[in-house]
Amino acid sequence: MPIARSSPLMLHRAVVFHIHGELPFEARMLMEDFRLAVNSAIRAGLHAKVTSRNALTKLAYKDFRIEHPNMYAQHLVSSFEVAGSVLKNLRRRWGKGPIHRIPYVRRLMMKAENQAYKLDRENGVVDLPIRAGCHVKLRLVLSDYHRIFLNDKSLSLGSLTLLPDRVIIAFRKSAPRPYTPETALSLDTNERSLDGVFLSKGGSTPVQAAFPDVAVIQARHHNRRKRLQKTKAHDRRTSRRLCNKEGRRERCRIEYRMHQVANAVLSFAEEHRAAVVLEDLNGMIGRKRGKSFNRRLSSWPRRKLHNIIEYKAAWNGVPVIKADPYNSSRRCPICGRIKHSRMGAEFDCECGWRADRHVNAGINLLQTAFPEGMAGGLRFSPGAFQHDVMMILYDPEMGARSEPNGTSQSMGRSL
């Protein structure tokens, strides 16, 4: 009897390209028709109570071919997929209460599957069909970053999303098999840094990847939004628009720094053939200590940073292990005693063990992930721990852009 083999896991990376010149008129009209088709499919799906692309295709494809005779057939099927995604999100909200407004796609956009367009990887030109006998060519602005994906023949093309000012192309590949780790990099996630320990055959060394400006950026944009809400209290629409603009700026600046940190951590892990040990943050919510602390805790991008590290690690074949962080900062890695009193910056145990509190948490995460030691007998040894050496994986001066209006020292101290 043949053994059924599961299909390999496919990984996707969405790459944003800007367009040379203005968007052709035909492409803009295609996005108008696509948006109309998506909104019509949403209403048809609500009326028939269906949410999947296949069900929408069986329900409305023939009628939509008559209503949209000038649209390429593959684009019409893609509109059903977008409408199905909107309907599935709406279905999740049905259990929370009645829906008072039918969802409507307002933004100009269109999506094309990989069979519905052609990409000249050498010259960066997208050939997009509009209808029979009518195609538009979009010349993309290319950089060294884009060439990494265009020149890699192992990457296949996924879907294409067209927006008025840019094109988003998904590249796909089979998930590489993670290498067998020879060392380990354990990281404790904190508000301003990733702290932990690097374990190798030569001993164990404290490591740190610092990003202190993230908290400063969050506080600065939070104060700006408060001022806007106060000065524009008479105009709610303008206040909402300006606050959303501040939110987009904040997200872009923070995500840029999160990617820089993740790249530095994974480059170090690949160079040393290390397994990355992270905290399993599912269900981990800190204690409530006040309005200001709750705001900082809710905006702390710990899960975002973990998600970036995990998907980049899966793309490059770096093994990632999630460990339970319970009492990781309070437990002594030598005797196992747990300190329930409030701790300062240093963990000091009665058995004589002393270490930075965050580094101590990284050691406990390492022992939780490898309770019997790593393959080859590699395990943490207190005698080989180098207390006086700190290995810097990332520092803001190593690559992050400086803020155009500087960093407030008083704001940094308040955090």
C-alpha positions in Angstrom: 0.0 0.0 0.0 1.6 3.3 -1.0 2.5 5.8 1.8 0.8 9.2 1.5 3.4 12.0 1.6 2.4 15.4 2.9 3.2 18.3 0.6 6.1 20.5 1.7 5.4 23.6 3.6 5.5 26.7 1.4 6.9 30.0 2.7 5.9 33.3 1.2 7.6 36.7 1.2 5.7 39.8 0.0 8.0 42.3 -1.8 6.9 45.9 -2.5 7.9 47.5 -5.8 7.2 51.1 -6.8 6.2 51.9 -10.4 8.1 54.0 -12.9 6.0 56.9 -13.9 2.2 57.1 -13.7 -0.1 54.1 -13.6 -1.7 53.5 -17.1 -5.3 54.5 -17.5 -6.3 50.9 -18.4 -4.8 49.6 -15.2 -6.7 52.2 -13.1 -10.0 51.2 -14.8 -9.2 47.5 -14.1 -8.9 48.3 -10.4 -12.2 50.2 -10.6 -13.9 47.1 -12.1 -12.2 44.8 -9.7 -13.4 46.8 -6.7 -17.0 46.8 -8.1 -16.8 43.0 -8.6 -15.5 42.5 -5.1 -18.3 44.5 -3.5 -20.9 42.8 -5.7 -19.6 39.4 -4.6 -19.7 40.4 -0.9 -23.4 41.2 -1.2 -24.1 38.1 -3.2 -22.3 36.0 -0.6 -24.2 37.7 2.3 -27.5 37.0 0.5 -26.7 33.3 -0.1 -24.8 32.9 3.2 -21.6 31.6 1.6 -18.0 32.7 2.5 -15.6 30.5 0.5 -14.1 31.4 -2.9 -15.3 28.1 -4.5 -18.9 28.7 -3.3 -18.9 32.2 -4.6 -17.5 31.1 -7.9 -20.3 28.5 -8.3 -22.9 31.0 -7.2 -22.1 34.1 -9.2 -19.4 33.4 -11.9 -21.9 33.1 -14.9 -23.7 36.3 -13.9 -20.5 38.2 -13.2 -19.2 37.2 -16.7 -22.2 38.9 -18.1 -22.0 42.0 -15.8 -18.2 42.4 -16.4 -17.6 41.3 -20.0 -14.3 43.3 -20.3 -12.6 41.7 -17.3 -10.1 38.9 -17.6 -11.6 35.7 -16.3 -8.8 35.0 -13.9 -9.1 38.5 -12.3 -12.8 37.8 -11.8 -12.0 34.6 -9.8 -9.5 36.6 -7.8 -12.3 39.1 -6.9 -14.2 36.1 -5.4 -11.2 35.2 -3.3 -10.9 38.8 -1.9 -14.6 38.9 -1.2 -14.4 35.5 0.5 -11.7 36.9 2.9 -13.9 39.9 3.8 -16.8 37.6 4.4 -14.8 35.2 6.6 -13.7 38.2 8.7 -17.3 39.3 9.0 -18.3 35.8 10.0 -15.9 35.9 13.0 -17.7 39.1 14.2 -21.2 37.6 13.9 -20.8 35.9 17.3 -19.9 39.2 19.0 -23.2 41.0 18.1 -25.3 42.2 15.2 -23.6 43.7 12.1 -25.1 47.1 11.4 -23.2 47.9 8.2 -22.4 45.7 5.1 -18.6 45.7 4.5 -17.4 47.7 1.5 -14.0 47.8 -0.1 -13.2 51.5 -0.6 -9.5 51.3 -1.6 -8.6 50.9 -5.3 -6.8 47.6 -5.7 -6.8 44.4 -7.6 -5.2 41.0 -7.1 -3.9 38.6 -9.7 -2.8 35.0 -9.3 0.5 33.9 -10.7 -1.2 32.4 -13.8 -2.7 35.8 -14.6 0.5 37.9 -15.1 4.0 37.6 -16.4 7.1 39.1 -14.8 10.4 39.8 -16.7 12.8 39.2 -13.8 15.8 40.6 -15.7 14.2 44.0 -16.6 11.6 44.2 -13.9 8.6 44.5 -16.2 5.1 43.1 -15.3 2.8 42.1 -18.2 -0.7 42.4 -16.8 -3.7 41.4 -19.0 -6.8 43.6 -18.9 -9.0 41.7 -21.3 -8.6 39.8 -24.5 -6.1 41.6 -26.7 -5.3 44.3 -24.2 -2.3 44.2 -21.9 -0.4 46.8 -19.9 3.3 46.7 -19.0 4.3 48.1 -15.6 8.0 49.0 -15.2 9.1 48.4 -11.6 11.7 50.5 -9.7 14.5 48.0 -8.8 17.0 48.1 -6.0 19.6 45.7 -4.6 17.0 44.4 -2.2 14.6 43.6 -5.1 17.4 41.9 -7.0 17.9 39.4 -4.2 14.4 37.9 -4.9 14.4 38.5 -8.7 17.8 36.7 -9.3 17.0 33.8 -7.0 15.7 31.1 -9.4 14.6 28.9 -6.6 11.8 31.3 -5.7 8.5 30.9 -7.6 6.0 33.6 -8.2 2.8 33.9 -6.1 0.0 36.4 -6.3 0.3 40.0 -7.4 -1.5 42.9 -5.7 -1.8 46.2 -7.7 -2.3 49.5 -5.8 -2.4 53.0 -7.3 1.3 53.7 -6.4 3.0 50.3 -6.0 2.9 46.6 -6.8 3.2 43.8 -4.2 4.5 40.5 -5.5 4.6 37.3 -3.4 7.6 35.0 -3.8 7.4 31.4 -2.7 9.7 28.5 -1.9 9.6 25.2 0.0 10.6 25.6 3.7 14.3 24.5 4.0 15.1 21.8 6.6 16.6 23.5 9.7 20.2 22.6 10.3 21.3 20.6 13.3 22.4 23.1 16.0 25.9 23.0 17.4 25.4 26.0 19.8 22.4 27.8 21.4 21.3 31.4 21.6 18.8 32.0 24.4 17.0 35.4 24.5 14.8 37.0 27.1 12.5 39.6 25.6 12.5 43.0 27.5 11.0 46.4 26.7 14.3 47.8 25.5 16.4 44.8 24.5 16.8 41.1 23.9 19.1 39.8 26.7 20.3 36.3 27.2 23.3 33.9 26.9 25.2 32.3 24.0 26.2 28.7 24.8 29.1 27.1 22.8 31.8 24.6 23.4 34.1 27.4 24.5 31.8 28.4 27.3 28.8 30.7 27.8 28.7 34.4 27.2 26.0 37.1 28.0 24.6 38.6 24.8 22.4 41.7 24.1 20.5 43.2 21.2 19.4 46.7 22.4 16.6 48.8 20.9 16.0 51.6 23.4 14.7 54.1 20.9 11.6 52.0 20.2 10.1 53.0 23.6 11.0 56.6 23.0 9.4 56.6 19.5 6.2 55.1 21.0 6.0 57.7 23.8 6.7 60.5 21.4 3.9 59.5 18.9 1.5 58.8 21.8 2.0 62.4 23.1 1.5 63.8 19.6 -1.8 61.9 19.2 -2.9 63.3 22.6 -2.1 66.8 21.5 -3.9 66.4 18.2 -7.0 65.0 19.8 -7.0 68.0 22.1 -6.4 70.7 19.5 -8.7 69.1 16.9 -11.5 68.2 19.3 -13.9 70.4 17.3 -13.2 68.4 14.1 -13.3 64.6 14.6 -12.6 63.7 11.0 -9.4 65.8 10.8 -8.4 64.5 14.2 -8.9 60.9 13.1 -7.0 61.4 9.9 -4.0 63.1 11.6 -3.9 60.5 14.4 -3.9 57.7 11.8 -1.0 59.3 10.0 0.9 59.5 13.3 0.1 55.8 13.8 1.5 54.8 10.4 4.7 56.7 11.0 5.1 55.0 14.4 4.6 51.5 12.9 7.0 52.1 10.1 9.8 53.4 12.4 9.3 50.6 14.9 9.0 47.8 12.3 12.2 49.0 10.6 14.1 48.6 13.9 12.5 45.3 14.7 13.7 44.0 11.3 17.2 45.3 12.0 17.3 43.5 15.3 15.9 40.2 13.8 18.5 40.3 11.0 21.4 40.8 13.5 20.2 38.0 15.7 19.7 35.5 12.9 23.0 36.4 11.2 24.8 35.6 14.4 22.8 32.4 14.8 23.6 31.2 11.2 27.3 32.1 11.6 27.6 30.0 14.8 25.0 27.3 13.8 23.0 28.1 16.8 19.4 27.3 17.8 17.5 30.4 18.9 15.5 30.0 22.1 12.6 32.4 22.6 9.9 32.9 25.2 6.5 31.4 24.5 4.4 34.5 25.1 1.0 32.9 24.6 -1.2 34.0 27.4 1.6 35.9 29.2 0.1 39.1 30.4 1.8 41.3 33.0 0.3 42.6 36.1 -1.7 45.9 36.0 0.1 48.7 37.7 -1.6 51.8 36.4 -2.8 53.5 33.3 0.7 54.5 32.0 2.1 51.0 32.6 -0.9 49.4 30.9 -0.4 51.6 27.8 3.3 50.7 27.6 2.6 47.0 28.1 -0.1 46.9 25.4 2.1 48.8 22.9 5.2 46.8 23.7 6.0 45.1 20.3 7.3 41.8 21.8 5.1 39.5 19.8 5.8 41.5 16.6 9.5 41.0 17.1 9.0 37.3 17.8 6.9 36.9 14.6 9.6 38.6 12.5 12.4 36.4 14.0 10.3 33.3 13.5 9.4 33.8 9.8 12.9 35.0 8.9 14.3 31.9 10.7 12.0 29.6 8.8 13.0 31.2 5.5 16.7 30.7 6.2 16.4 27.3 8.0 17.4 28.5 11.5 15.9 26.3 14.2 13.7 28.2 16.7 12.6 26.7 20.1 9.8 28.3 22.2 10.3 27.8 26.0 8.0 28.4 28.9 9.1 31.7 30.6 7.3 31.1 33.9 9.6 32.3 36.8 12.5 32.5 34.4 13.7 35.8 36.0 13.1 34.5 39.5 14.6 31.0 39.4 18.2 30.2 40.3 19.7 28.1 37.5 22.1 26.4 40.0 20.0 25.4 43.0 16.5 26.0 41.5 15.4 28.3 44.4 12.7 30.8 43.4 12.8 34.3 44.8 9.4 35.7 45.3 10.6 39.1 46.6 10.9 42.1 44.3 14.2 42.0 42.5 16.4 44.7 41.2 18.7 44.7 38.2 20.8 41.8 39.5 19.7 38.3 40.6 21.4 37.3 43.9 20.8 33.8 45.3 21.6 32.4 48.7 23.7 29.7 47.1 26.2 32.3 45.8 25.0 32.6 42.2 24.8 36.2 40.9 23.9 37.4 37.5 22.0 40.1 35.7 18.3 39.5 36.0 17.7 39.3 32.2 20.7 37.2 31.6 19.6 34.9 34.4 16.2 34.6 32.6 18.0 33.6 29.4 19.9 30.9 31.2 16.7 29.5 32.6 15.1 29.5 29.2 18.0 27.6 27.8 17.7 25.0 30.5 14.0 24.7 29.9 14.5 24.2 26.2 17.3 21.7 26.7 16.7 20.0 30.1 19.1 17.1 29.2 21.6 19.3 27.4 22.1 19.7 23.7 23.2 17.0 21.3 26.9 16.3 21.8 26.8 16.9 25.5 26.7 20.7 25.3 25.1 22.2 28.4 25.4 25.3 30.6 28.3 25.3 33.1 28.4 27.9 35.8 32.2 27.7 36.0 32.6 28.6 32.4 30.2 31.6 32.5 31.9 34.8 31.5 30.3 37.4 33.7 32.7 40.2 32.6 32.1 39.9 28.9 29.0 41.2 27.1 28.6 40.2 23.4 26.6 42.9 21.5 24.4 41.4 18.8 22.8 44.7 17.8 23.1 48.3 18.8 21.1 51.3 17.3 24.4 52.8 16.1 25.0 49.7 14.0 22.4 50.4 11.3 19.2 52.0 12.4 18.4 55.4 11.0 18.4 58.2 13.5 15.2 60.1 14.2 15.0 63.4 12.2 14.0 65.4 15.3 16.4 63.7 17.7 15.7 61.7 20.8 14.4 63.3 24.0 16.6 62.5 26.9 14.0 63.4 29.4 11.5 61.1 27.7 14.0 58.3 27.6 14.6 58.6 31.4 10.9 58.6 32.1 10.5 55.2 30.4 
